[in-house]
Amino acid sequence: MGHEVHGVVARGKGAPVSVENIFVPDPGAGEVVVDIQACGVCHTDLHYREGAINDEFPFLLGHEAAGVVSQLGPGVSNVKEGDFVILNWRAVCGQCRSCLRGRPQYCFATHNAKQKMTIEGVDLSPALGIGAFAEKTLVAAGQATVVNNAVEPEVAGLIGCGVMAGLGAALNTGGVTRGDSVAVWGCGGVGNAAIEGARLAGARAIIAIDVDDRKLHWAKDFGATHSINSAGLSNEEVVAAVRELTEGNGVDVAIEAVGLPDTYEQAFFARDLAGTVVLVGVPNPEMRIDLPLIEVFGRGGALKSSWYGDCLPSRDFPMLIDLYLQGRLELGRFVSEKIDIHGVEDAFHKMERGEVLRSVVMI
């Protein structure tokens, strides 16, 4: 029979989003319907609206979400009706070459619901295969991760994307451990989550780098021990400032959460010998970087990219929620405001102006 619900749709490149009536089909084999309770407004949703990811309009936006499973399709066994879940965009297949090598966190064949949600009979493209700025959404069962229902949905949903990306960049990809020195470029939602992850791991020094003093103030709330406002500074000056804060050596782990050639170059040169650079900021396809190959060789260490914080949702989401409920993980600080489903377009503009870490749509 399916469901007629309200959802936030981007109909064309750069056009303001609108709240529309959409159709969510009953779940098929391996699919579930989730009643959405909260969904964070992420930069990726704005990229979809701007046509920066692909041009498969119309999009059903929203992906950083939590809610309750309301319907199961045939063959679903990992969740049951009434389960409180965080949605993820890494539904591990269990059969690709990465999964079979025991590395499911890098699954190369993640999957989404096979059926399409529609608007006026036209197929919708759900953001990251989720589409959660809606009262209900249809996802593959593997995209629904059960967590402790004692957590507030506006907090839980953030783990589904930005917070997991940042925490994972520090904990999983960067391997930050006790006594390490860490620098983070870009102190938005992902960067501050990386700072939080470094603090959680026991880093002794955490250097926040941004061009906005407001974001640097937020970074200190998450655990940054030092900050550098890089506005107007050359790459060399930023590197020198980081080295000055680390006995002249540079940091053990440099996390770039901006996705720009200049900030990546700063991170590369601001690390200690045998240090690690983690790129979690998403560059655009035209960007290039030129590094002396002798420096890549001579500095040693590792240059890594972080895919979704190299997370395994079934392992990491419940663990992070438990840490939050124990008071060990500062997730509530990420929620700048709670809005209704009609406030998404305004939230995009606040995000562009750097006024919020996360606006969260409550449904």
N, C-alpha and C positions, 0 to 999 in steps of 0.2 A: 504493500500500500504506500509506504514512504511517508515523508513528512514535509510540510511547507513551513519554513522557518525564515527568520530574518538573518541576513549576513551582509558583511561589508565587501563591496565589489569594486574593483578597478576596471572600468570598461575600455579605457584607452590611454595611451602613453601620456603621462603628465597630467591627465584630467583628474579633478578632485574625486575622491572616492564617494560612494553613496551606499546607503542602507537599502537593500533590495529583498524581495521575496525570492527565496531559492528553494529548490527541491532536493531533498536528501533521500536517496532510495533506501529501502530495507537492506541490511547487510547480506552479501553473498558469502560464499565459502571463504573462510579465512579472514573475514571482515567483521568490524564492530562499529556500532554507532555510539558516540560519546556525547553526553549532554555537557556542554562547555560551561564552566563556572567563572573562569578568569583567563585572560590572554594578554600577554605583554605586547606593547607596540615596539617592534624591533626595526633596526635600520634595513634589514633584509626586505621587510614588507614595503618600505619606501622604494627600495631598488626595483621591486616588482612593479610598483605603480609607475615608476619612471621608465620602464622598459629596459632597464639595465641588465636584466638577467636573461630574458627572452621576450618574444613578442606574442606569446600565446594567450592574448586577451580573449575574453574577460577572465580576470583572476579573482578567486575568492581568497582574500588576504587573511593573515593571522596564522601563527604556528607555534608560539611560545605559550603553551596552554596546559591547563589542568581541568579535569572534570570527572564525571561519573559515567561508567559504562551502562548504557540503557538497553542495548540489543546486541545479540550475538548471532553471527552467521554460522552455518554448518562447519563443524570441524575445529572450532575455536576451543582451546583448552588452557591457554595461558592466563586468561582473565574470566571473570564471571559477572553477571549483571549486578550492579550495585558497587562494584569495585571503584575506589578513588584512584585515578591514574594521572600521570604526566605523559603528554604526547611527545614523541621523538621522531626525528627524521632519519633514524638509522635502524630500520627493521631488519635485523640480521638474517641472512638467508640460510646459513648453516651448511651451504653446499659449494660455495665458490672456492677458488684456490687459496684465498686468505683465511677463510673460516676453516678449511680442511687442514691448514698448517697451524691451527690453534691460535689464530690472530683475528677473532671475530670483530674486534674494535676497528679493524680496517676493512670490513666486509665490502667487497667490490660489486655486490649485486643486491643492495638493499631494495626493498620493494614497498609499494603503496597499494591502496585499494584499487581493484581493477575496474569497478563501476565508477561512473562519473556523477557528481552532483551537477545540477543544471540550473540555468536561469532562462525562462521563457523557451524552454526546449533546447537551448544552446549549452554545450558542455562548458563547465567551468574548469579552470586550471587552479587547483588549490596550492597555495604557497607552500613550498617544500613538501608537497604531498599531504598537507594537513588541512589548511583552510579553516582556521578556528576563530575568526571574528564572526561567529555565528552561534545561534542557540544550540545547534547540533551539528556534528560533522561525521563523515564516514572515513575511516582509516583502516589500514591493514592491522590485524590483531597485534602483530609484532611492534606496531608503533605506539601501543598503549602499555605503559610500565606501571605496575601497581606499587603504590607507596603508602605509608602510614597516613590514615585519614585525619589524624590530629592536627596536621599542618593546614594553615590558611591557604586557600586556592590561589590567591594573588601572589603569594610567595612561592608556592610549589611550581607554578607554571614557568617561572623564570629559569628554572633549572633546565627546562626543555630546549633552550637555545643559548642565549647570551651568557648566562652565569656559568653554564656547563662549559662553554667554549673557553672562557677565561680561566676558570678553576682548572680545567683539564690541561690548558696550555702550560700552567705552572706545575701541576702535580703529575700529570701523565706524560706529556710530551717533553717538558723541560726537566722533569725529574728533580725538582727543587727538594732539598733535604735540609736537615738542621745544620745551622752554621753557614749556609750559603749566603752570598750576596746576590741581589736580584735588582734589575732595573726594568721598568715597564714604560714603554712609549705609548701614550694615549690613555687617558683616564676617564673614558666613558664607561658604559656598562661592562664590556668585555675586559677592558684594562683593569678596572677596579676589582673585577672578579679574579683576575690573575694576581693582583695584590693580595686579596683575601686568601687565595690559595697559597701564596708564598708565606704569608703569616701563619696559616694553619700548619704548613710543613716545617715551621721553625726557622725560617730564614733570619739571619742576624741583622742584615741591612736590606731595606727595600726602598729603592729610589723611584719616585714617580716623576714622569716627564710629560709636560703638556704645555700648550700655549695659553691656557685659560686658568687663571688663579682660582676660580670657583671649582673647577674640576680637581685641581691640586688639593684644595681644602677637603673635597670629598675623599680623595685618595688617602689622606692622613686618617680620616675616620675609619677607613678599611684596614689600616695597618702600615701605611708607608712611613718609614722613619726619616726620610729626606725627600725634598722635592726640588725640581728644577723647572723654572719657567723658561722654555726654549724660544719664546717669541723674539725674533730679531737676532738670534744667535746662529752662527755658522755651524756646519756639521762638526768642524774641528773644535769649536768652542763647547759644544754640547759634550763631545767625547772627553775633553779636558775636565769639564765639570764633574762627569761621572767618575773619572779616575781620581780626582781630588778627594772624592768621598769614599774611595776604596783603597787608601794607602798607595795610590799611584798605579794600582794593578789592573783595574777594571773589574767587572762583575763576573760571577760564575755563570749566571743565566741572564740573558738579555731577551726580553719578550716584546716584540713589536706588534702592537694592537691597533695600528693605524692603516697600514697597507700602502705606504708611499716609498718611493726609492730613497729619498733623503733620510727618512727615519730608519729605514732598514740599514742603510750605510752607517748611520750613527750607532745602531745596535751592534753591527758587525765589528766595528773598531773599538767599541766601549767595553768589550768583554775581555776577560783575563785569558791568558794562554790556556788552551784546552777547554775553554768555556763553550757554552751552548747558546746559539741564537734560535729563537722560536718565532716564526712568522704566523700570527693568528689573524692579523688585519688582512682584509681581502682587497688585493689590488685590482685595477681594471686591466683588461687584456692588452692595452697598448703600452703599459709601463715596462721599462727595462732598467737593469742595473748593471754597472760596469765595475768590477772589482779586480784588483791585481791578483792573478792566479797564485803568485808566490805568497801573498798574504793568506789566501785560503789554505795553502799547504802549510805555511810556517806557523800559523796560529793554532793549528790543530783543532781539536774539539769537534763540534757538530753544528751543521746548519739544517734546521728542521722546519717543516710546515706542520701546523696543528689542524687536523680535520675534526671539527666538532669536539675539540679538546681530547681527541683520541679516546673518546669515552665508549664504554659498553653500557648502554642504558640500564639493562637488567642488573648490572653490578653496581653502577655508580649512583643512579638516582636514589634508590632506597638508602644507601649509605649517607649521602649528603643530607637527605631529609632527616635522618636520625641525628646527625651532627647538629643540625639546626635545632631540633627539638631538645637536644641536650644543652643548648646555649653556647655551642662551640663554633658555630658558623653564622656570620652576620648576613642574613639574607634580607631581613626587613628593610635595611638601609637602601636597598636598590629600588624600592617602590616610592617614587616621587609623588605620584598621585593616582587616585582611582577614578575612572571615568566610565560613562556608559557607551553603548555601541555607536552612538551618534557623534562621539567626540574624537574619532580616529583621525580625521583630516586635521583638526586643530592640534592633536598630539604630534602629528608629523612635523608641523611647523615649530612646535616647542623643541622637538628633538633636533631639528636643523639649527636652531638658535643656541643649542647647548644648555637649555634651561632645565632639563630633566635627565635623570638616569633611565628611568622607566616609567612611562604611563601604562597603567594596567586597566584593560577593559573588563568590567565586572558584568556578567551576563546572568 
